[in-house]
Amino acid sequence: MPRAAVRAGDAEVPAKPIHPFSSDEVRLIRATGRTRHWQQGAVLFLEGDPPDSVVLVEEGLVKITAESDNGYTSILAIRGPGELIGEMACIDNRPRSATVTAMHAVRGTTLASERFLALLEEHGPLALSVLRSIAVRLRDSDGLRADHGAFPAGTRVARVLLDLAVRHGSDLVLPGRPTGRVLSVHQHELAGAAGTSRESVVRTLRQLQEHGLVFLSRGHTHVPDLRALARWAGR
């Protein structure tokens, strides 16, 4: 999803993403596919497997990971409701380049690869929407790589936390405070998404807590003021 930002005072907050597919396109995918449920930790796609289907995420979050030759697992992205996963392998008919795992209970619409490709051939607007969503993800990936080279670990953690809160968090309403976001993400997942260690995440979250920019509860990270976090992260 896009890294576009909106100016908020003296800091930029990433714009809340717009789902890549219209309501008609979502209905088309639902009508052609079938609903499936995955429990937390379940693998939707496995790296190296053949591309037999795509999934439109309806509820929950998934993480996309890849294994390096030395055994290190990188978190490439976190996807949520309204996003399609597995489509690139189906389009180029190559083995899965990453593993997709449910971070929480996930509900989605799964569509066989052959039917998905037929839909793209039959419905030009849907094909264009898929192409746009892929282009946006490539821009996201380029921006993330640029951040890795330009900023220290703490700043990267704050920026990833800000993006995830905006994209996948729920509204957090506190009396007398701007509307914030609450996000359910583990520290090791935040570390993987920021390309750093869990220790760096712990240090950064401690700093952010000391400044009142986040507070933690069991399994949740609360961001009470997105603009303040954006300012700290140098947005």
C-alpha beads as a LAMMPS data file, in Angstrom:
LAMMPS data file: protein, C-alpha beads

235 atoms
234 bonds

1 atom types
1 bond types

-500.0 500.0 xlo xhi
-500.0 500.0 ylo yhi
-500.0 500.0 zlo zhi

Masses

1 110.0

Atoms # bond

1 1 1 0.000 0.000 0.000
2 1 1 1.125 3.556 -0.653
3 1 1 3.640 5.415 1.448
4 1 1 1.923 8.700 0.555
5 1 1 1.729 11.131 3.439
6 1 1 -0.471 13.989 4.519
7 1 1 0.957 17.092 6.155
8 1 1 -0.169 17.413 9.774
9 1 1 1.312 20.467 11.441
10 1 1 5.078 20.134 11.294
11 1 1 5.162 16.380 10.667
12 1 1 3.952 14.074 7.939
13 1 1 1.690 11.176 8.851
14 1 1 1.319 8.396 6.269
15 1 1 -2.071 8.581 4.608
16 1 1 -4.491 5.841 5.586
17 1 1 -4.429 3.462 2.610
18 1 1 -7.273 3.077 0.173
19 1 1 -8.132 -0.521 -0.627
20 1 1 -6.852 -1.394 -4.103
21 1 1 -10.090 -3.043 -5.254
22 1 1 -13.518 -1.562 -5.816
23 1 1 -16.577 -3.045 -4.128
24 1 1 -17.620 -4.583 -7.464
25 1 1 -14.204 -6.208 -7.875
26 1 1 -14.315 -7.587 -4.342
27 1 1 -17.772 -9.054 -5.006
28 1 1 -16.454 -10.613 -8.213
29 1 1 -13.573 -12.282 -6.361
30 1 1 -15.884 -13.500 -3.597
31 1 1 -18.392 -14.892 -6.072
32 1 1 -15.670 -16.831 -7.887
33 1 1 -13.713 -18.063 -4.855
34 1 1 -14.523 -19.654 -1.517
35 1 1 -14.166 -18.518 2.076
36 1 1 -11.437 -20.044 4.228
37 1 1 -10.243 -19.526 7.786
38 1 1 -6.710 -19.860 9.170
39 1 1 -5.733 -19.909 12.834
40 1 1 -2.830 -17.888 14.216
41 1 1 0.447 -19.387 13.023
42 1 1 -1.095 -21.249 10.085
43 1 1 0.807 -21.093 6.792
44 1 1 -1.238 -19.876 3.834
45 1 1 1.585 -20.178 1.296
46 1 1 5.013 -21.781 1.646
47 1 1 8.136 -20.463 -0.043
48 1 1 9.036 -22.715 -2.987
49 1 1 5.562 -24.202 -3.414
50 1 1 3.775 -24.052 -6.786
51 1 1 1.401 -21.101 -7.303
52 1 1 -1.980 -22.823 -7.077
53 1 1 -4.128 -20.006 -5.651
54 1 1 -4.456 -16.410 -4.485
55 1 1 -6.129 -15.118 -1.315
56 1 1 -8.035 -11.890 -0.738
57 1 1 -7.572 -11.135 2.961
58 1 1 -10.912 -10.216 4.568
59 1 1 -10.042 -10.198 8.284
60 1 1 -6.786 -10.415 10.248
61 1 1 -3.143 -9.857 9.375
62 1 1 -0.552 -12.000 7.620
63 1 1 3.208 -11.643 7.487
64 1 1 5.258 -12.374 4.396
65 1 1 8.692 -13.836 5.106
66 1 1 11.649 -15.178 3.134
67 1 1 14.544 -17.401 4.204
68 1 1 18.121 -16.466 3.317
69 1 1 20.857 -19.016 2.625
70 1 1 22.273 -18.559 6.139
71 1 1 18.911 -19.318 7.757
72 1 1 17.912 -15.734 8.593
73 1 1 14.200 -15.039 8.203
74 1 1 13.291 -11.611 6.819
75 1 1 9.836 -10.085 7.155
76 1 1 9.146 -8.578 3.757
77 1 1 5.707 -7.153 4.477
78 1 1 2.587 -7.297 6.598
79 1 1 -0.739 -7.431 4.760
80 1 1 -4.277 -6.923 5.965
81 1 1 -7.944 -6.727 4.966
82 1 1 -8.628 -5.789 1.356
83 1 1 -5.229 -6.927 0.097
84 1 1 -4.530 -9.729 -2.351
85 1 1 -1.663 -12.130 -1.653
86 1 1 -0.023 -14.758 -3.838
87 1 1 -0.927 -13.080 -7.121
88 1 1 2.598 -12.444 -8.430
89 1 1 3.551 -16.134 -8.435
90 1 1 0.292 -16.967 -10.200
91 1 1 0.878 -14.321 -12.846
92 1 1 4.423 -15.395 -13.725
93 1 1 3.802 -19.097 -12.915
94 1 1 6.907 -19.438 -10.776
95 1 1 7.314 -21.025 -7.328
96 1 1 6.323 -18.969 -4.313
97 1 1 9.074 -16.497 -3.447
98 1 1 7.984 -16.144 0.195
99 1 1 6.015 -17.764 2.993
100 1 1 2.737 -16.223 4.166
101 1 1 1.726 -16.872 7.779
102 1 1 -1.344 -15.813 9.746
103 1 1 -0.365 -13.395 12.535
104 1 1 -3.836 -13.718 14.049
105 1 1 -6.972 -15.580 13.057
106 1 1 -7.462 -14.809 9.371
107 1 1 -10.483 -15.052 7.111
108 1 1 -10.047 -14.774 3.378
109 1 1 -11.414 -15.638 -0.035
110 1 1 -9.230 -18.128 -1.868
111 1 1 -9.281 -18.387 -5.629
112 1 1 -7.640 -21.079 -7.746
113 1 1 -4.825 -19.805 -9.943
114 1 1 -6.506 -20.813 -13.200
115 1 1 -9.722 -19.024 -12.283
116 1 1 -7.828 -15.961 -11.084
117 1 1 -5.971 -15.662 -14.396
118 1 1 -9.235 -16.145 -16.287
119 1 1 -10.803 -13.302 -14.277
120 1 1 -7.927 -11.003 -15.214
121 1 1 -8.415 -11.842 -18.889
122 1 1 -12.191 -11.354 -18.691
123 1 1 -12.282 -8.205 -16.577
124 1 1 -9.897 -5.437 -17.611
125 1 1 -10.620 -3.137 -14.630
126 1 1 -9.756 -5.923 -12.195
127 1 1 -6.505 -6.638 -14.041
128 1 1 -5.623 -2.935 -13.864
129 1 1 -6.361 -2.857 -10.123
130 1 1 -4.076 -5.850 -9.568
131 1 1 -1.356 -4.153 -11.633
132 1 1 -1.705 -0.949 -9.595
133 1 1 -1.495 -2.832 -6.295
134 1 1 1.700 -4.579 -7.442
135 1 1 3.209 -1.244 -8.533
136 1 1 2.420 0.304 -5.141
137 1 1 4.066 -2.606 -3.336
138 1 1 7.195 -2.227 -5.445
139 1 1 7.338 1.468 -4.534
140 1 1 6.886 0.514 -0.869
141 1 1 9.742 -1.957 -1.135
142 1 1 12.026 0.629 -2.754
143 1 1 11.193 3.153 -0.030
144 1 1 11.886 0.640 2.729
145 1 1 15.277 -0.230 1.244
146 1 1 16.105 3.469 1.034
147 1 1 15.184 3.899 4.719
148 1 1 17.461 1.006 5.681
149 1 1 20.434 2.745 4.130
150 1 1 19.613 6.239 5.348
151 1 1 18.453 5.886 8.977
152 1 1 19.626 4.217 12.197
153 1 1 17.719 1.276 13.650
154 1 1 15.675 3.325 16.121
155 1 1 14.343 5.637 13.443
156 1 1 13.496 2.694 11.182
157 1 1 11.570 1.032 14.014
158 1 1 9.589 4.222 14.651
159 1 1 8.820 4.654 10.949
160 1 1 7.691 1.056 10.515
161 1 1 5.576 1.312 13.666
162 1 1 3.970 4.490 12.320
163 1 1 3.202 2.910 8.940
164 1 1 1.765 -0.253 10.508
165 1 1 -0.345 1.709 12.971
166 1 1 -1.873 3.786 10.185
167 1 1 -2.394 0.872 7.811
168 1 1 -3.435 -1.932 10.120
169 1 1 -4.227 -0.389 13.503
170 1 1 -7.591 0.343 15.108
171 1 1 -8.704 3.767 16.248
172 1 1 -7.600 4.729 19.755
173 1 1 -9.721 7.471 21.307
174 1 1 -8.469 9.116 24.501
175 1 1 -10.150 12.110 26.184
176 1 1 -8.457 15.362 25.220
177 1 1 -6.015 13.660 22.826
178 1 1 -5.869 13.362 19.038
179 1 1 -7.229 10.126 17.649
180 1 1 -4.427 7.566 17.758
181 1 1 -4.071 3.950 16.721
182 1 1 -3.627 0.634 18.522
183 1 1 -1.773 -2.188 16.785
184 1 1 -1.414 -5.871 17.604
185 1 1 2.107 -6.812 16.544
186 1 1 4.876 -8.673 18.364
187 1 1 8.309 -7.183 18.926
188 1 1 10.075 -9.799 16.808
189 1 1 7.698 -9.009 13.923
190 1 1 8.397 -5.299 14.298
191 1 1 12.121 -6.087 14.332
192 1 1 11.858 -8.140 11.173
193 1 1 9.858 -5.470 9.359
194 1 1 12.395 -2.784 10.363
195 1 1 15.402 -4.940 9.493
196 1 1 16.928 -4.807 12.964
197 1 1 17.215 -6.853 16.156
198 1 1 14.592 -7.401 18.826
199 1 1 16.955 -5.687 21.265
200 1 1 16.886 -2.547 19.117
201 1 1 13.088 -2.664 19.100
202 1 1 13.004 -2.974 22.902
203 1 1 15.349 0.014 23.279
204 1 1 13.364 2.105 20.820
205 1 1 10.008 1.282 22.418
206 1 1 11.473 2.189 25.812
207 1 1 12.562 5.561 24.428
208 1 1 9.178 6.127 22.837
209 1 1 7.430 5.269 26.082
210 1 1 9.626 7.716 28.002
211 1 1 8.518 10.442 25.583
212 1 1 4.858 9.417 25.862
213 1 1 4.727 8.470 22.186
214 1 1 3.630 4.864 22.742
215 1 1 2.375 2.746 25.575
216 1 1 2.240 -1.024 25.692
217 1 1 -0.303 -3.517 26.921
218 1 1 -0.318 -7.268 26.549
219 1 1 0.071 -7.973 22.839
220 1 1 -0.728 -4.404 21.790
221 1 1 1.172 -1.226 20.992
222 1 1 -0.764 2.024 21.428
223 1 1 0.203 5.146 19.492
224 1 1 -1.794 7.991 21.071
225 1 1 -0.590 10.748 18.729
226 1 1 0.437 9.845 15.170
227 1 1 1.748 13.339 14.431
228 1 1 4.056 13.268 17.467
229 1 1 5.446 9.878 16.470
230 1 1 5.943 11.091 12.883
231 1 1 7.884 14.093 14.178
232 1 1 10.116 11.850 16.324
233 1 1 10.726 9.587 13.327
234 1 1 11.795 12.529 11.172
235 1 1 8.825 12.452 8.845

Bonds

1 1 1 2
2 1 2 3
3 1 3 4
4 1 4 5
5 1 5 6
6 1 6 7
7 1 7 8
8 1 8 9
9 1 9 10
10 1 10 11
11 1 11 12
12 1 12 13
13 1 13 14
14 1 14 15
15 1 15 16
16 1 16 17
17 1 17 18
18 1 18 19
19 1 19 20
20 1 20 21
21 1 21 22
22 1 22 23
23 1 23 24
24 1 24 25
25 1 25 26
26 1 26 27
27 1 27 28
28 1 28 29
29 1 29 30
30 1 30 31
31 1 31 32
32 1 32 33
33 1 33 34
34 1 34 35
35 1 35 36
36 1 36 37
37 1 37 38
38 1 38 39
39 1 39 40
40 1 40 41
41 1 41 42
42 1 42 43
43 1 43 44
44 1 44 45
45 1 45 46
46 1 46 47
47 1 47 48
48 1 48 49
49 1 49 50
50 1 50 51
51 1 51 52
52 1 52 53
53 1 53 54
54 1 54 55
55 1 55 56
56 1 56 57
57 1 57 58
58 1 58 59
59 1 59 60
60 1 60 61
61 1 61 62
62 1 62 63
63 1 63 64
64 1 64 65
65 1 65 66
66 1 66 67
67 1 67 68
68 1 68 69
69 1 69 70
70 1 70 71
71 1 71 72
72 1 72 73
73 1 73 74
74 1 74 75
75 1 75 76
76 1 76 77
77 1 77 78
78 1 78 79
79 1 79 80
80 1 80 81
81 1 81 82
82 1 82 83
83 1 83 84
84 1 84 85
85 1 85 86
86 1 86 87
87 1 87 88
88 1 88 89
89 1 89 90
90 1 90 91
91 1 91 92
92 1 92 93
93 1 93 94
94 1 94 95
95 1 95 96
96 1 96 97
97 1 97 98
98 1 98 99
99 1 99 100
100 1 100 101
101 1 101 102
102 1 102 103
103 1 103 104
104 1 104 105
105 1 105 106
106 1 106 107
107 1 107 108
108 1 108 109
109 1 109 110
110 1 110 111
111 1 111 112
112 1 112 113
113 1 113 114
114 1 114 115
115 1 115 116
116 1 116 117
117 1 117 118
118 1 118 119
119 1 119 120
120 1 120 121
121 1 121 122
122 1 122 123
123 1 123 124
124 1 124 125
125 1 125 126
126 1 126 127
127 1 127 128
128 1 128 129
129 1 129 130
130 1 130 131
131 1 131 132
132 1 132 133
133 1 133 134
134 1 134 135
135 1 135 136
136 1 136 137
137 1 137 138
138 1 138 139
139 1 139 140
140 1 140 141
141 1 141 142
142 1 142 143
143 1 143 144
144 1 144 145
145 1 145 146
146 1 146 147
147 1 147 148
148 1 148 149
149 1 149 150
150 1 150 151
151 1 151 152
152 1 152 153
153 1 153 154
154 1 154 155
155 1 155 156
156 1 156 157
157 1 157 158
158 1 158 159
159 1 159 160
160 1 160 161
161 1 161 162
162 1 162 163
163 1 163 164
164 1 164 165
165 1 165 166
166 1 166 167
167 1 167 168
168 1 168 169
169 1 169 170
170 1 170 171
171 1 171 172
172 1 172 173
173 1 173 174
174 1 174 175
175 1 175 176
176 1 176 177
177 1 177 178
178 1 178 179
179 1 179 180
180 1 180 181
181 1 181 182
182 1 182 183
183 1 183 184
184 1 184 185
185 1 185 186
186 1 186 187
187 1 187 188
188 1 188 189
189 1 189 190
190 1 190 191
191 1 191 192
192 1 192 193
193 1 193 194
194 1 194 195
195 1 195 196
196 1 196 197
197 1 197 198
198 1 198 199
199 1 199 200
200 1 200 201
201 1 201 202
202 1 202 203
203 1 203 204
204 1 204 205
205 1 205 206
206 1 206 207
207 1 207 208
208 1 208 209
209 1 209 210
210 1 210 211
211 1 211 212
212 1 212 213
213 1 213 214
214 1 214 215
215 1 215 216
216 1 216 217
217 1 217 218
218 1 218 219
219 1 219 220
220 1 220 221
221 1 221 222
222 1 222 223
223 1 223 224
224 1 224 225
225 1 225 226
226 1 226 227
227 1 227 228
228 1 228 229
229 1 229 230
230 1 230 231
231 1 231 232
232 1 232 233
233 1 233 234
234 1 234 235
